[in-house]
Amino acid sequence: MNIAFVIKKTLILLALVDPFMAIPLFICATADLSLPFKERYSRHLGITVALSLLFGGLFGLHLLNFMGVTLAAIQVAGGIIMFIVSLAMVIAKEETIKYTPGESQEAASGPSIVPLGIPLLAGPAALSYVMATSQITEIGDWLGVLFPPFVVGVATWLCFRFVSKGGKILTPGALKIIGRLAGFLLTAISVEMMATGFRHMFPILTS
């Protein structure tokens, strides 16, 4: 297993989950709750994200293969979803893409794993990416399956835990800049992911 690939996968998943984007919803959902409850809720969200991504990596491809869906199709479909989300990040429209008004209102109405944990954080883009990059062919591949979901789950928990204590992660302006830079990189990665899928689906493209 290439360590650089594991680090790259972890960073991409963190950008796709993007707990910073969900901070306003978390604040609204926990506005009138005690600090211990906020900390417990942030921990539950982190666990939900980690387990969702881990489940997608371990069983997603097997389920799709059972349904007759190939890895190449997942790479193309996941790349398209990533492209849409990343393009929305670049033009500062991510919230309108990832959250419907109803989901945003439901997430802000009170603490619940659904929809804030799933599908707002662990959404289609993150799940499709983790499924497309979690093939296990040797013992070292387990690191690439287990490590990224764990790190992203911990990062999600720490982000909301810090917010629950009244801390400010970054200024709104800094978050916008980071979001657009991450969106630009994810756009390029999504195109590469789609190209890989198309090459496997249509081998003539490699000749």
N, C-alpha and C positions, 0 to 999 in steps of 0.2 A: 504494500500500500504506500502510495506516494504521500508523504507528509504535507507537501505543498498543496496537493489536491484536497486533503482533509481540511486544511486551513481555509482554502478558497471556498469549499462547500459550506463551511461554518459561517463565513462572512456573508455569502450569498443568502443563506437561510435567514440570518439575522436581519438582513436588509428586506427580505420578503415578508417576514413576520412583522417587523417594524413596530416594536412596542411603544416607541416614542409617539407614533401617530395616534395611538389609543389612549394616551395620557388624559386628554380632556374627558373621554368617556369614563375612565376609571375614577377621575375626580368627582364627576357628577354622580356616578353610581354609589360612591362611598361618602358623600358629603356629610351626612348626618350620622355616620357610624363611628364606633369607638376605634381607637388606635389598634388594640389587639385584633379586632375583627378585620380592619384594613390589611394588617400584616398577614393574617390567615388567608384572606381573599387573594392577596398578591401571590402568596405561596401556591394556592390552588390553581391560579392562572398559569404560573410557571410550570407546574406539574402537568397541567392539561396540554400545554404547548409541546412539552418534551414527549409525552406519551403519544400524542397525535402524530408527531413527526416520526417517532420511532415505529409506531404501528404501520404508518405508510411505507417506511423504508423496509420493514421486515416482511410485510404481507401484501402490500399494494400490488407489486408486480405479479405475485402468485395469483391473486384474485383476478387481475386483469387478463393474465394468461389463460385462466380457467374460462374467462368470457370471450377468449379469442382475440384479445387486443395485444399487439406486439409492442416491444420496447421502442421500436422506431416510431410507432404511432404516438406513444407517450411522450417521446422527445419532441415531436412536432407539436402536439397539442399543448404540452407544458411550455414549450418555447413561445407559442402564440399567447398563452395566458400571461407568461412573464413579460412579453413584449408590451402587452396592453397595460399591465400594472406599472412597469418601468417607465413607459411613455407618460402615463398619468403622473408619476413622480416628477418627471422632468418639467412638466407644464403646471405643476402644483395642483393637480386635480385628483390626487390619489384617494382622497376621502370619498369623492363621488363615485369612484370605481369600486373600491373595496367595501364600502358601506352603503346600503340603501337607507333612505330616511327612516323607514320603519325599524331597521336593525339598530341604527344609531340611537333612536328614541328608546328602544327596548333595552339596549346596553346601558344607557344613562339613567334608566328608571330605577335600577337597583342591582345589587350584586348577584350575578348569575354567570355560570360557566358558559352558557349559551345565551346570546350570541357573541359575547366579548372574547371568550377563549376560542370557541369554534362557532362560526367560520371567520370571525374578524381578524384574529391573530393567526391561527393555524388555518389558513384559507386555501383555496384551490391552487394558487400559484406556488406556495410553499410545498404543499403536498405533492403536486405533480412533479416539481423539481426533485424532491427527495426520493420519489419513486423511480425517476429516470436515472438517478445516480447512485443507486444502492444495490447494484449487482454483487453477489457474494460468490466468488469463484475460488478463493483461497482464504486461509485463516487470517491473513493481514487485512482483508477487506472488512472485517468486523469493526475495525477502528473507524472507518469511514461511515459505517452505518450507525454506530452507537454514540460516537463522540459529538458530532454536530448537533443532534437533537438535545443532548444533555446540556451542552454549552448554551444553546439558544434558550432552553427552558430556564436555566439559572440566570441568564442575562435578563429575561423577561421578569422573573421574580424580583431580582435586585432593582430593576428599573421602577417597578410599581411599589416596592417596599420603600425605596428612597422617597418617592412622591408621597406615600402615605404618611411619612414623617414630616411633611411640609417642605421637603427639599426641592430645588429647581435643578433639573438636569442641564438644560441649555436654554438660552434665550430663543424666542420664536424665530428671530432672524437667522440664528445659527442653525436651527433645525431645518429651516427651508433650504439653506445652502447645502447642508449635508444630504438632505433628501434628494435634491436635484443632481448632485454629484453621484450619489448611489444609483439613482435612476438611469443616468447616462451609462454607467458601467453595466448595469443589469440589462439595458437595451442591447448592448454589444454581445453580452453573454447569451441572451435569448436568441439572437440571430445565429450565433454559433451553434446553439443547441438545436435549433430548427434545421440548420444545414446538415448537422450530423444525422438527424433523423431522416431527412430526405435522401441522403447518400445511402443509408441502409435500405430504405424502401425502394429506391431506384438506382441500383448499382451502376447503370449506364452513366450516371452523373460523375462518377469517379474516373471514367476512361478518358 
